[in-house]
Amino acid sequence: MKIACLECFSPGNSEADALATAIYLARSGLNVSIIGTDNESNSAATKVLLLDEVVNVDFFSSAPADQFFSEENLSRLQLSLKLFDYIYVTGKIFSLIDKEGRRSLLSELTELRAVGTKIIFDCNHSVASWSDEELAANVYTEILKLTDISLPNFKEESVLFDDKDVGELIARHHSLGVQEIALKNGTKPNWLSTKPEKPPKEFPLENIEQPLDEGGAGDAFNAAYIATRLSGKTYCGSIKQGQILAAQVVLNSGAILPK
């Protein structure tokens, strides 16, 4: 089972996003690659970190983001990308590349899905990352149409899409063709839905302690959920594993737990 995590760091800011998820996936024993770009001053250190975590960096570059996600470069990578069983992508990338880059990336993901690659998406929306909220909503809607597993955050998406409650958000995702939805909602319960015709299932958080640092909790949840699901475990068991890892992360400083 091979999974690629798409990553793109903003200039001057190397905060963990797909990077943290990739590291936790690799620690679970999955064959993980990072595909994307960091700025030149940080890329060498990022590669060292990833290699230490046994994450493949053959597709990681210091090229400008728009250049890396251009149609020409993605076409060059196409045969390699088809070797992956899953592609994990967050909305952050789409906020950091231009219109042509977004079009090229969506086109490539469409072609990959047509040959059997599964797409996993977390919008990971940040108001500060987008100058146009309507554009953000439109881009997320397009990627959700290609998504097999969605890992939304209710607090982030409900503001953008005016979802009145969890059920409305989940129904919107299903209406776009998403089959599997594992929803995060801060310290409130997680929700799971795999059948649009049935009510979603609620998973309250247990043993909540005062968090030290909430950064990275969502990335950790995503990684544990994905790793457990791809190992053949049940949906419910995967939600629980996501909650366990997220609970460990918020009790530590930083998004990535020490080995």
Beta strands, then each sheet from edge to edge (+ up, - down):
strand 1: 2-8
strand 2: 31-37
strand 3: 56-61
strand 4: 86-90
strand 5: 118-122
strand 6: 149-150
strand 7: 180-183
strand 8: 190-193
strand 9: 201-203
sheet 1: 3+ 2+ 1+ 4+ 5+ 6+ 7+ 8- 9+
end
